[in-house]
Amino acid sequence: MPDTQPRRNDRVGGGEDGVPETTAQRRARRAQFLRDLMEARALRDRVQPRRARAARMRQQMRMRTFRW
């Protein structure tokens, strides 16, 4: 069975040349990841509205009881 998990050197920004990724490349990759994450959360909220509402309520309670 072939290895489906990428090895550490097979990273998107690393490249085959062994050239380390630049800060700009890392930031762009992170920004894309965060956009995808927000899209996935929005989709989950639309698909499971009751669970999303409960999560919002829990977050509000956390913020209400948080002390600076």
C-alpha positions in Angstrom: 0.0 0.0 0.0 1.5 3.4 -1.0 2.2 6.0 1.6 -0.5 8.6 1.3 0.7 11.0 4.0 3.2 13.6 2.7 6.6 13.5 4.2 8.1 16.6 5.8 10.2 17.4 2.7 7.1 17.1 0.5 5.6 20.3 1.8 3.8 22.6 -0.6 6.3 25.5 -0.1 9.4 23.4 0.4 9.9 22.3 -3.1 12.0 19.5 -4.6 15.1 21.8 -4.7 15.3 21.9 -0.9 14.8 25.7 -1.1 13.1 26.9 2.1 9.8 28.8 1.5 9.8 32.5 1.9 7.8 34.4 4.5 5.5 35.7 1.8 4.8 32.1 0.6 4.2 30.9 4.1 1.8 33.8 4.8 -0.1 33.2 1.5 -0.4 29.5 2.3 -1.7 30.3 5.8 -4.1 32.9 4.5 -5.5 30.3 2.0 -5.8 27.8 4.9 -7.7 30.3 7.0 -10.1 31.1 4.2 -10.8 27.4 3.6 -11.3 27.0 7.4 -13.8 29.8 7.6 -15.6 28.5 4.5 -15.8 25.0 6.1 -17.2 26.5 9.4 -19.8 28.5 7.5 -20.9 25.4 5.6 -21.1 23.4 8.8 -23.2 26.2 10.4 -25.6 26.2 7.5 -25.9 22.4 7.6 -26.2 22.0 11.4 -28.0 25.2 12.6 -28.9 23.8 16.0 -25.3 22.9 16.8 -24.1 26.2 15.4 -26.5 28.1 17.7 -25.3 26.1 20.7 -21.7 26.9 19.9 -22.5 30.6 19.6 -24.2 30.5 22.9 -21.3 28.8 24.6 -18.9 31.3 23.0 -21.1 34.2 24.4 -21.0 32.7 27.8 -17.2 32.3 27.7 -16.9 36.0 26.6 -19.4 37.1 29.3 -17.5 35.4 32.1 -14.0 36.3 30.9 -12.1 38.7 33.1 -9.4 41.0 31.9 
